Amino acid sequence: MKKNPIFSKILIALDFNPGAEFVAEAGFAVGKALKAEITLLHVLSDPVYYSTAEYSPIMGFTGFADMDTWALDTNDALKKESLRFLEQSKDHLGDDSIQTLIKEGNFSKIILETATEMKIDLIVIGSHSYSRLEEMILGNVTEEVLHTSKVPMLIIPSKEN
């Protein structure tokens, strides 16, 4: 198959949000239509983040609603769960050619660095549509990436109704 010369490499940034399944499906559909290489990226934060009240462990994809937040208190446990999450995401999408990647650090910075390193043509990311107060407290990764990225972006609203 001939690849699309404009968007031949797509990076789909996924978090543990319930809307991750929809973001992955939408990004995958675009990638397949464009015959692009697809990479699923999950960025790990400090283990303390996953134990805060703001973090919601209930997310998309069968089998992750039962994730034990207490098991996410070390980097090794986080890496193991993140790998399981990306592999389950890949299985859900049904395409073995999808690459998976786990990196650690500041969410928006790592997404942008990865896009540059991999020469990504399109970043697909979800927008949780937090309230302004939540954005001030938690920050907004999508907004940070949008304002800094030199790569085109597809932003998928993933707020639950």
Stockholm file with secondary structure:
# STOCKHOLM 1.0

chainA/1-161         MKKNPIFSKILIALDFNPGAEFVAEAGFAVGKALKAEITLLHVLSDPVYYSTAEYSPIMGFTGFADMDTWALDTNDALKKESLRFLEQSKDHLGDDSIQTLIKEGNFSKIILETATEMKIDLIVIGSHSYSRLEEMILGNVTEEVLHTSKVPMLIIPSKEN
#=GR chainA/1-161 SS CCCCSSSCEEEEECCSSTTHHHHHHHHHHHHHHTTCEEEEEEEECCGGGGGSTTCCCCCSSTTCTTCCGGGGSSHHHHHHHHHHHHHHHHHHHTCTTCEEEEEESCHHHHHHHHHHHTTCSEEEEEECCCCHHHHHHHCCHHHHHHHHCSSCEEEEECCCC
#=GC SS_cons         CCCCSSSCEEEEECCSSTTHHHHHHHHHHHHHHTTCEEEEEEEECCGGGGGSTTCCCCCSSTTCTTCCGGGGSSHHHHHHHHHHHHHHHHHHHTCTTCEEEEEESCHHHHHHHHHHHTTCSEEEEEECCCCHHHHHHHCCHHHHHHHHCSSCEEEEECCCC
//
